[in-house]
Amino acid sequence: MSESVETREPAGPRGPRPERNAALAGALIVGLVLFVVAAVRGYADGWFLGIALISVVFATLAASYPRSSKSTERLQLKEARRSSVAEAVLAHIPDPVILVDQRSLIVEANTAARVLLPGLKLNHPLSFALRSPDVLDGIDLVLAEGEPIKVEYSERVPTERTFEVHIGLLRGNSTDVGGRIGVVLVFRDLTSVRRLEAMRADFVANASHELRTPLASLLGFVETLQGPARNDSAARERFLEIMRVQAQRMKRLIDDLLSLSRIEMRAHVPPTEALDFKSITAQMIETLSPLARDRGTIIHAHLPDEPITIYGDRDELLRVLENLIENAVKYGESGGKVDVQLARIEGPDGQSQAVLSVQDYGPGIAPEHLPRLTERFYRVDVVQSREKGGTGLGLAIVKHIVNRHRGRLDIASEPGEGARFTVALPAYVEKAVSE
């Protein structure tokens, strides 16, 4: 029966030989430098030589009694754990965070920062990945004054985005930033906030402008009828007709604004009523067919034989169909026809969808207008839109209704080839009841 023999290093103050040798070499170098300086300055027999000798002795003693291997391992483990925790916390911060040293060399960056600035590389200057004089100058200012500041950073490629960069001094111990003073940069995305501010400003300006024009027209005609045209029956009839049109325009605008406000208030609450999308589509096609005939346009319906059930709000879905089909008739009347197609398909995620498409064959829409068609009060042709009774809010209402129904709106068009508006909504799936 064999026994295992455990070998142990003899207990004592001796530490790892490489550390002792390195410390001794360092002590000797320090002593040598001091001796050289003393000799050059003429202090070879003075107190300077005593200081040099004492430094060598103390350094040698320190090298002879280093930390025990277990203490060193515990310290290294503690530092590794702290580093891993810091990296984990940094990785889960949703905002981009970058840590640089006093030379603006990148020490650390989280995932969000690497997505924002793909050129980030550790130990490389931040200016290689971020070409923003305001941010780079801000780092120098924070290092010089020690006070945190905020600067703005914008990028236009691939999309326009705006960030508020918080730059602050980071003072740590010898394990942080290589023992040097560091600067931390936190990027706060202000893109949505700025867009919302711009949209609100545009909304107030456009709404006041849209209401001011018909109001001014009404006031002018009222004053005319009360004055020069008081006894002119022909002028009175003509002016009253214009006033009626302007009043209807204001009514449509106010109705659309109220509808948009109600839809936005309920945007977070998806509809729960099961409806037949096919019957709603057929109803709106029948309602708008007389308008299409008056404009010399025929609506061709391509509907499935079986019902297509979705969760929806009936009034809102009718509003979507009305806006899309009426727009196709008004702005695509030169094509002579409008195709309305409804089908049930399997989506890319395997979920069944009800897909509605409205295709006109008019002049089409230029590519630069497509991204902005669903903005409030945006019109490709302002004069034509007003002549046709448009308020500039129809497609904005469609977009918000589709969003509330958890659907998708796509717009495709080529100049001279008409426009195609497609709405995809989740189809109703009957859940199997377990017995």
C-alpha positions as CSV (number, residue, x, y, z in Angstrom):
1,M,0.0,0.0,0.0
2,S,1.6,3.1,-1.2
3,E,1.4,6.4,0.5
4,S,1.5,9.8,-1.1
5,V,4.1,12.2,0.2
6,E,3.1,15.8,0.2
7,T,6.1,18.1,-0.3
8,R,5.9,21.6,1.2
9,E,8.2,24.5,0.9
10,P,9.8,25.4,4.1
11,A,8.1,28.1,6.0
12,G,9.9,31.3,6.3
13,P,9.9,34.9,5.2
14,R,11.3,34.1,1.8
15,G,9.1,35.2,-1.1
16,P,9.2,34.4,-4.7
17,R,12.7,34.7,-6.1
18,P,11.8,36.8,-9.1
19,E,10.2,39.5,-7.0
20,R,13.2,39.6,-4.6
21,N,15.7,39.8,-7.4
22,A,13.7,42.6,-9.1
23,A,13.4,44.6,-5.9
24,L,17.1,44.1,-5.1
25,A,18.1,45.2,-8.6
26,G,15.9,48.2,-8.3
27,A,17.4,49.1,-4.9
28,L,20.9,48.8,-6.3
29,I,20.0,51.0,-9.3
30,V,18.5,53.7,-7.0
31,G,21.6,53.5,-4.8
32,L,23.9,53.7,-7.8
33,V,22.1,56.8,-9.1
34,L,22.3,58.5,-5.8
35,F,26.0,57.8,-5.5
36,V,26.6,59.1,-9.0
37,V,24.7,62.3,-8.2
38,A,26.6,62.7,-5.0
39,A,29.9,62.3,-6.7
40,V,29.0,64.8,-9.4
41,R,27.9,67.4,-6.9
42,G,30.9,66.8,-4.6
43,Y,29.0,65.2,-1.7
44,A,30.9,62.0,-1.8
45,D,31.8,62.1,1.9
46,G,28.7,63.9,3.1
47,W,25.2,63.1,4.3
48,F,24.1,62.4,0.7
49,L,26.1,59.1,0.7
50,G,24.4,58.2,4.0
51,I,20.9,58.6,2.4
52,A,22.0,56.5,-0.5
53,L,23.2,53.7,1.7
54,I,20.1,53.8,3.9
55,S,17.9,53.6,0.7
56,V,19.8,50.5,-0.5
57,V,19.4,48.8,2.9
58,F,15.7,49.4,3.2
59,A,15.0,48.4,-0.3
60,T,17.0,45.2,0.2
61,L,15.0,44.4,3.4
62,A,11.7,45.0,1.6
63,A,12.8,42.6,-1.1
64,S,13.6,39.9,1.4
65,Y,10.1,40.1,3.1
66,P,7.6,40.4,0.3
67,R,3.9,39.3,0.6
68,S,3.3,35.7,1.0
69,S,2.1,33.8,-2.1
70,K,-1.4,33.4,-0.6
71,S,-1.7,37.1,0.2
72,T,-0.6,37.9,-3.4
73,E,-3.1,35.4,-4.8
74,R,-5.9,36.8,-2.7
75,L,-5.1,40.4,-3.8
76,Q,-5.0,39.3,-7.4
77,L,-8.3,37.5,-7.1
78,K,-9.9,40.5,-5.4
79,E,-8.7,42.8,-8.1
80,A,-9.9,40.4,-10.8
81,R,-13.3,40.2,-9.2
82,R,-13.6,44.0,-9.0
83,S,-12.5,44.3,-12.6
84,S,-15.0,41.8,-13.8
85,V,-17.8,43.4,-11.8
86,A,-16.9,46.8,-13.2
87,E,-16.8,45.4,-16.8
88,A,-20.2,43.7,-16.3
89,V,-21.8,47.0,-14.9
90,L,-20.3,48.9,-17.8
91,A,-21.6,46.4,-20.4
92,H,-25.1,46.7,-19.1
93,I,-25.3,50.5,-19.2
94,P,-27.5,51.3,-22.2
95,D,-25.8,54.6,-23.0
96,P,-22.4,54.7,-24.7
97,V,-19.7,55.1,-22.1
98,I,-16.0,55.6,-22.9
99,L,-13.1,55.8,-20.4
100,V,-9.8,57.6,-21.6
101,D,-6.6,58.5,-19.8
102,Q,-5.0,61.9,-19.5
103,R,-3.5,61.5,-23.0
104,S,-7.0,60.8,-24.5
105,L,-6.0,57.1,-25.1
106,I,-9.0,54.8,-24.9
107,V,-8.8,52.6,-21.8
108,E,-12.3,51.0,-21.9
109,A,-15.6,51.3,-23.8
110,N,-18.9,49.4,-23.4
111,T,-20.9,47.7,-26.1
112,A,-23.1,50.7,-26.8
113,A,-20.1,52.9,-27.4
114,R,-18.6,50.4,-29.8
115,V,-21.8,50.3,-31.8
116,L,-22.0,54.1,-31.9
117,L,-18.3,54.4,-32.8
118,P,-17.1,51.2,-34.6
119,G,-13.5,52.7,-34.9
120,L,-12.9,52.5,-31.1
121,K,-9.7,50.6,-30.2
122,L,-8.1,50.2,-26.8
123,N,-4.9,52.2,-26.3
124,H,-5.6,54.2,-29.4
125,P,-6.4,58.0,-29.3
126,L,-10.1,58.8,-29.1
127,S,-9.7,61.2,-32.0
128,F,-9.2,58.2,-34.3
129,A,-12.8,57.2,-33.8
130,L,-14.5,60.4,-32.7
131,R,-13.8,63.5,-34.8
132,S,-15.5,66.1,-32.7
133,P,-13.5,69.2,-31.7
134,D,-16.0,70.0,-29.0
135,V,-15.7,66.7,-27.3
136,L,-11.9,66.5,-27.6
137,D,-11.5,70.1,-26.3
138,G,-13.9,69.2,-23.5
139,I,-11.6,66.4,-22.3
140,D,-8.7,68.8,-22.1
141,L,-10.8,71.4,-20.3
142,V,-11.9,68.8,-17.7
143,L,-8.3,67.6,-17.2
144,A,-7.2,71.2,-16.7
145,E,-10.0,72.5,-14.4
146,G,-11.3,69.2,-12.8
147,E,-15.0,70.3,-13.2
148,P,-17.5,68.2,-15.3
149,I,-19.0,69.7,-18.4
150,K,-21.6,68.9,-21.0
151,V,-21.0,69.3,-24.8
152,E,-23.1,68.3,-27.8
153,Y,-22.1,65.8,-30.4
154,S,-24.0,65.2,-33.7
155,E,-23.6,62.8,-36.5
156,R,-25.3,62.7,-39.9
157,V,-24.2,59.3,-41.3
158,P,-26.0,56.9,-41.6
159,T,-28.8,58.8,-39.9
160,E,-28.9,62.2,-38.2
161,R,-28.4,61.8,-34.4
162,T,-27.7,64.2,-31.6
163,F,-26.0,63.3,-28.2
164,E,-25.3,65.2,-25.1
165,V,-21.9,64.1,-23.8
166,H,-21.2,64.3,-20.1
167,I,-17.5,64.6,-19.5
168,G,-16.2,64.1,-16.0
169,L,-12.9,63.5,-14.1
170,L,-12.4,60.0,-12.8
171,R,-9.9,59.7,-9.9
172,G,-9.2,56.1,-8.9
173,N,-6.5,54.0,-7.1
174,S,-3.5,52.5,-8.7
175,T,-5.5,49.8,-10.4
176,D,-7.6,52.2,-12.4
177,V,-6.6,53.7,-15.7
178,G,-3.1,52.4,-15.2
179,G,-2.6,54.5,-12.1
180,R,-3.3,57.7,-14.0
181,I,-6.1,60.2,-13.9
182,G,-8.9,59.3,-16.2
183,V,-11.8,61.0,-17.9
184,V,-15.2,59.3,-18.4
185,L,-17.5,60.2,-21.3
186,V,-21.2,59.3,-21.2
187,F,-23.3,59.8,-24.3
188,R,-27.0,60.6,-23.8
189,D,-29.1,60.2,-27.0
190,L,-31.2,63.4,-27.5
191,T,-32.4,62.5,-31.1
192,S,-36.0,61.6,-30.1
193,V,-36.3,64.6,-27.8
194,R,-35.1,67.0,-30.5
195,R,-37.4,65.4,-33.1
196,L,-40.3,65.7,-30.7
197,E,-39.5,69.3,-30.0
198,A,-39.2,70.1,-33.7
199,M,-42.5,68.2,-34.4
200,R,-44.3,70.2,-31.7
201,A,-43.0,73.5,-33.0
202,D,-43.9,72.6,-36.6
203,F,-47.3,71.3,-35.4
204,V,-48.2,74.6,-33.7
205,A,-46.9,76.7,-36.6
206,N,-48.7,74.6,-39.2
207,A,-52.0,74.3,-37.3
208,S,-52.1,78.0,-36.7
209,H,-51.3,78.7,-40.3
210,E,-54.0,76.3,-41.6
211,L,-56.6,77.9,-39.4
212,R,-55.5,81.4,-40.0
213,T,-56.0,81.3,-43.8
214,P,-59.7,80.2,-43.8
215,L,-60.5,82.5,-40.8
216,A,-59.0,85.5,-42.6
217,S,-61.0,84.6,-45.7
218,L,-64.2,84.3,-43.7
219,L,-63.7,87.6,-42.0
220,G,-62.9,89.3,-45.3
221,F,-66.1,88.1,-47.0
222,V,-68.2,89.0,-43.9
223,E,-66.9,92.5,-44.0
224,T,-67.5,92.7,-47.8
225,L,-71.1,91.5,-47.4
226,Q,-71.7,94.0,-44.6
227,G,-70.2,96.8,-46.7
228,P,-70.0,97.2,-50.5
229,A,-71.8,93.9,-51.4
230,R,-74.7,94.4,-49.0
231,N,-77.3,94.8,-51.8
232,D,-75.5,92.7,-54.5
233,S,-77.4,89.4,-54.6
234,A,-75.1,87.8,-57.1
235,A,-71.9,88.6,-55.1
236,R,-73.6,87.5,-51.9
237,E,-74.4,84.1,-53.3
238,R,-70.8,83.7,-54.6
239,F,-69.2,84.8,-51.4
240,L,-71.5,82.6,-49.3
241,E,-70.4,79.6,-51.3
242,I,-66.7,80.4,-50.7
243,M,-67.4,80.9,-47.0
244,R,-69.1,77.5,-46.8
245,V,-66.0,75.8,-48.4
246,Q,-63.7,77.6,-46.0
247,A,-65.8,76.7,-43.0
248,Q,-65.9,73.0,-44.1
249,R,-62.1,73.1,-44.5
250,M,-61.7,74.3,-40.9
251,K,-64.2,71.7,-39.7
252,R,-62.2,68.9,-41.4
253,L,-59.0,70.2,-39.9
254,I,-60.4,70.3,-36.4
255,D,-61.9,66.9,-36.8
256,D,-58.6,65.4,-38.0
257,L,-56.7,67.1,-35.1
258,L,-59.2,65.7,-32.6
259,S,-59.1,62.2,-34.2
260,L,-55.3,62.2,-34.1
261,S,-55.3,63.3,-30.4
262,R,-57.7,60.5,-29.5
263,I,-55.7,57.9,-31.3
264,E,-52.4,59.0,-29.6
265,M,-54.1,58.8,-26.2
266,R,-55.0,55.2,-26.8
267,A,-51.8,54.2,-28.7
268,H,-50.6,52.0,-25.8
269,V,-53.8,50.0,-25.6
270,P,-54.2,47.5,-28.5
271,P,-57.7,46.7,-29.7
272,T,-59.2,43.5,-28.4
273,E,-62.4,43.2,-30.5
274,A,-62.4,40.5,-33.2
275,L,-63.5,41.9,-36.6
276,D,-63.9,40.8,-40.2
277,F,-61.5,43.0,-42.1
278,K,-62.9,41.8,-45.4
279,S,-66.4,43.1,-44.7
280,I,-65.0,46.5,-43.5
281,T,-63.0,46.8,-46.7
282,A,-66.0,45.9,-48.9
283,Q,-68.1,48.5,-47.0
284,M,-65.6,51.3,-47.6
285,I,-65.2,50.4,-51.3
286,E,-68.9,50.6,-51.8
287,T,-69.1,54.0,-49.9
288,L,-66.3,55.6,-52.0
289,S,-67.3,54.1,-55.4
290,P,-69.6,57.1,-56.3
291,L,-66.7,59.6,-55.5
292,A,-64.4,57.5,-57.8
293,R,-67.0,57.5,-60.6
294,D,-67.4,61.3,-60.4
295,R,-63.7,61.6,-60.9
296,G,-63.6,59.1,-63.8
297,T,-61.9,56.4,-61.7
298,I,-62.9,52.8,-61.2
299,I,-62.1,50.9,-57.9
300,H,-61.2,47.3,-58.5
301,A,-61.6,45.1,-55.5
302,H,-59.6,41.9,-55.0
303,L,-61.0,40.4,-51.9
304,P,-60.7,36.8,-50.6
305,D,-63.7,34.4,-50.5
306,E,-63.3,33.7,-46.8
307,P,-63.4,36.3,-44.0
308,I,-60.1,37.6,-42.5
309,T,-60.5,38.2,-38.8
310,I,-58.3,40.6,-36.9
311,Y,-58.3,42.3,-33.6
312,G,-59.2,45.9,-34.3
313,D,-61.3,49.1,-33.8
314,R,-64.0,49.3,-36.4
315,D,-64.2,53.1,-36.6
316,E,-60.4,53.4,-36.8
317,L,-60.1,50.8,-39.5
318,L,-62.8,52.5,-41.5
319,R,-60.7,55.7,-41.2
320,V,-57.6,53.9,-42.5
321,L,-59.5,52.6,-45.5
322,E,-61.2,55.9,-46.2
323,N,-58.0,57.9,-46.2
324,L,-56.0,55.5,-48.3
325,I,-58.7,54.8,-50.9
326,E,-59.8,58.5,-51.1
327,N,-56.2,59.6,-51.5
328,A,-55.7,57.1,-54.3
329,V,-58.8,58.3,-56.1
330,K,-58.0,62.0,-55.7
331,Y,-54.3,62.0,-56.4
332,G,-54.2,59.1,-58.9
333,E,-57.3,59.8,-60.9
334,S,-55.3,60.3,-64.0
335,G,-54.6,56.6,-64.0
336,G,-58.3,55.8,-64.4
337,K,-58.3,53.0,-61.8
338,V,-57.5,52.0,-58.2
339,D,-56.7,48.5,-57.1
340,V,-57.7,47.5,-53.6
341,Q,-56.4,44.0,-52.6
342,L,-56.8,42.1,-49.3
343,A,-55.1,38.8,-48.5
344,R,-54.0,36.7,-45.7
345,I,-50.3,35.7,-45.7
346,E,-47.7,34.2,-43.5
347,G,-45.3,36.9,-42.1
348,P,-41.5,36.5,-41.9
349,D,-41.9,35.5,-38.2
350,G,-44.4,32.8,-39.1
351,Q,-47.3,34.8,-37.8
352,S,-50.4,35.1,-40.0
353,Q,-51.1,38.6,-41.3
354,A,-53.9,40.5,-43.0
355,V,-52.3,42.5,-45.8
356,L,-54.2,45.4,-47.4
357,S,-52.7,47.2,-50.4
358,V,-54.1,50.2,-52.2
359,Q,-52.5,50.9,-55.6
360,D,-53.1,53.9,-57.9
361,Y,-51.7,54.6,-61.3
362,G,-51.3,58.3,-61.2
363,P,-48.2,60.5,-61.4
364,G,-46.5,58.8,-58.4
365,I,-44.4,60.4,-55.7
366,A,-40.7,61.4,-55.9
367,P,-38.4,59.4,-53.7
368,E,-37.3,62.4,-51.5
369,H,-40.9,62.8,-50.3
370,L,-41.6,59.2,-49.3
371,P,-39.9,59.3,-45.8
372,R,-41.9,62.4,-44.8
373,L,-45.4,61.5,-46.1
374,T,-46.7,60.4,-42.7
375,E,-45.6,63.7,-40.9
376,R,-48.3,66.0,-39.8
377,F,-49.2,68.7,-42.3
378,Y,-46.6,67.4,-44.8
379,R,-47.8,67.8,-48.4
380,V,-46.0,67.0,-51.7
381,D,-48.0,69.7,-53.4
382,V,-49.5,72.2,-51.0
383,V,-51.8,73.9,-53.6
384,Q,-53.1,70.7,-55.1
385,S,-53.7,69.2,-51.6
386,R,-55.8,72.2,-50.5
387,E,-57.7,72.2,-53.8
388,K,-58.7,68.6,-53.2
389,G,-59.7,69.3,-49.6
390,G,-56.8,67.7,-47.9
391,T,-55.6,68.7,-44.4
392,G,-52.2,67.2,-44.5
393,L,-53.1,64.9,-41.5
394,G,-54.6,61.9,-43.3
395,L,-51.5,59.7,-43.6
396,A,-50.4,60.7,-40.1
397,I,-53.7,59.4,-38.8
398,V,-53.2,56.2,-40.8
399,K,-49.8,55.7,-39.4
400,H,-50.9,56.1,-35.7
401,I,-53.9,53.8,-36.2
402,V,-51.7,51.1,-37.8
403,N,-49.2,51.5,-34.9
404,R,-52.0,51.1,-32.3
405,H,-53.1,47.9,-34.1
406,R,-49.5,46.7,-33.9
407,G,-49.2,46.7,-37.6
408,R,-46.9,48.1,-40.3
409,L,-47.4,50.7,-43.0
410,D,-45.2,50.6,-46.2
411,I,-45.2,53.2,-49.0
412,A,-43.7,52.5,-52.4
413,S,-43.8,54.7,-55.5
414,E,-42.0,55.6,-58.6
415,P,-42.6,58.9,-60.6
416,G,-45.0,58.1,-63.4
417,E,-45.9,54.7,-62.1
418,G,-48.3,55.5,-59.3
419,A,-48.1,54.8,-55.6
420,R,-48.8,51.7,-53.5
421,F,-49.7,51.8,-49.8
422,T,-49.6,48.6,-47.9
423,V,-50.9,47.9,-44.4
424,A,-50.0,44.6,-42.6
425,L,-52.0,43.8,-39.4
426,P,-51.7,40.7,-37.2
427,A,-54.4,38.2,-38.1
428,Y,-56.7,36.7,-35.5
429,V,-55.6,33.2,-34.5
430,E,-58.1,31.1,-32.6
431,K,-56.5,29.4,-29.6
432,A,-57.1,25.7,-29.1
433,V,-59.0,24.9,-26.0
434,S,-57.4,22.0,-24.0
435,E,-59.9,19.5,-22.8
